[in-house]
Amino acid sequence: QAFQRSSHRQSDVVLLRVPDDSERSAATSLEDLNRSVTSLALLNMRYLQEQNAIFSVAVTTTAIILILVGIYVFTREISVLSSGLLRPLRLLADDMQSVTQMQLAGLQSNKAVMEFDRNVAEIRLIEGIFEKTKTAIRSWGKYVPWPVVQILLAAGIDSALKLATTDVTMFFSDIASFTTIVEKLPPERSLVLLSRYFNDMSQVIDNHGGIVIEFIGDAILSVFGAPLRNPMHADACVRATLKMLKALDRINAWSKHRSLPQVNIRCGVHTGEVLVGNMGFHSRIKYGTMGENANVPSKLEEFNKTYSTFNLISEDTYLSLPPETFIVRPIDCIYLRNSDPEPTTVYNVLGFNESAEKMGKTERPAICSRSMSECRRRWAPRTRQPS
C-alpha cells in the first residue's frame, strides 16, 4: 500500500527476497516461502532503464545516419557513373543512330564527350574511333551522292556492282566560254568562282530531289528519279533547271563585288530509260548512268550554241511534263540518238506558266502549232543520213 501511494512506477522497481527464491521447487508453497524469507528489498531501476533507452536511441540514430550517408554516397557514385560513362555512351549511341540515317548535321561534336570524366579510357577510345568514322563518312559523302550512301547505310549492305534499267530525267550544264574565263584568272580565283557556282547549283539540285553524279570540269551532271524514286522526275528536273538559271543572278552579283567575271550556263535535259547504278570494278566503284539516252543531255547542251538558248529539253521530257505547268516553245527537229528513225522535237522552256499572264491561253498554242508545223514541213522530205 505504501508503494502504491508513492510516485514510483511498478515497472521502475525490482523486488528482491533474501534468501533468493528463484531456485525454489514447484512443490514449495507460498506460505513456506514467506516463512523462509528473512528480508525484502525494492530496488529503483529507473536510472538504468533511462540509460538503456538513451543507448537504444543513440544506436538507432547512428544506424539511420549511416544508412543516409550510404544512400548519399551511392547516389553520388551513380551520378558520377552516369555522367562519366552512361551519358557519353548515350551520346555516342545517338550519334551512331544519326549516322545510319545520314543526319550528320545533328551529330555531337568532340567537346560533348570531352566534358565528362576523362579517366575512363574506354570512353576516350570509343569516342576517338567514332570521330574518325564520322570524318570518313563525311568525306565519303563528298565523293559519292548522299542518297546512295544513305541507302547503303540504312540497308546495312556492302556496295556491289549492279545496274538496273530505270526511267529517269538527266541534267547536264556547262558554263559558257569558261575556258576563256579561266585563262584570264589566277588558279585560286578560278577555284573561288567555281566553288561558289557548284555550291549554289548543287543546293538547287538537292532541294528538288536530284543528285549530282559528278563535276566534269565546269560541267554538272545530275539525275532525277534515281536512286530516290520520284514519278515526277521530269517536272522536278525542269523546275531545278529554271531555278539554277535564276540563281545565276545571285552568283553574278556576288562575283561583281569580288571583281570576278560574270557567268552564263547552257543546260540540256532529257528523260528516258538508262542503266543506273554502281559501275567499275571490285575495288573502285562509281555511281552513274549508262546507255544511249545518257549522252543526250550533253548533246542538247551543245545545241544551245546553235539556237542561242540557255536550256533545251527533249521531246521525251516535254511529254512527261504536267500540262500547262511551263511555258515551252518548240525550237527544231533534230536527231539526238543514232537509233532515231526520224528527228525529234527539242523545246526551250521559257519559264513557269504563271510568269507569263500577258500571253493569252489561245495565243500560246497557236504560236507552238505554227512552229511545229514549220518544223515538220522542213524535215518531212528529208531522209536520215548514215552517221
TATAQUI-V612953 format. One line per field, one symbol per residue. ss: DSSP state (@ for helix, = for strand, . for the rest). phi: phi as a letter, one per 30 degrees, with the letter a starting at -180 (. if undefined). burial: 1 if it has 9 or more other C-alpha atoms within 8 Angstrom, else 0. A space follows every 50 residues. Layout:
ss: ???
phi: ???
burial: ???
This chain:
ss: .@@@@....@@@======...........@@@@@@@..======.@@@@@ @@@@@@@@@@@@@@@@@@@@@@@@@@@@@@@@@@@@@@@@@@@@@@@@@@ ...@@@...@@@@@......@@@@@@@@@@@@@@@@@@@@@@@..@@@@@ @@@@@......==============..@@@@@@...@@@@@@@@@@@@@@ @@@@@@@..=======..======........@@@@@@@@@@@@@@@@@@ @@@@@@@.......=================..=======.@@@@@@@@@ @@@@@@@...====@@@@@@.....=========.........======= ==@@@.....@@@@@@@@@@@@@@@@@@@@.......
phi: .dddddddcddcbbdccbddcdcddddddddddddddcabbccdcddddd dddddddddddddddddddddddddddddddddcbddedddddddddddd chcddcdddeddcddcddddddddddddddddddddddddddcceeeddd dddddicddbdabbdbdbccbbbbddhddddddccdeddddddddddddd dddddddcicbddacciccbcbbbjadddadcdddddddddddddddddd dddddddchcddbbbcbbbbcldbdbldbkbecbbbdabbkdddcdeddd dddeddchccabbddddedddddhcbcbbdcacbdcbddddbdcdcbcdd ldeddbddddddddddddddddddddddceddcdddd
burial: 00000000000111011100000000000000100010010000100010 00000000000000000000000000000111111111101101100111 10100010000110011101001100100110010001001001111111 01100000001010011111111110010011000000110011011001 11011101111110100111111111010100111111111111101100 11001100010010111111111111111000001011110011011111 11110000101111111101100001111110101100000011111110 1110010000000100010011001100100000000
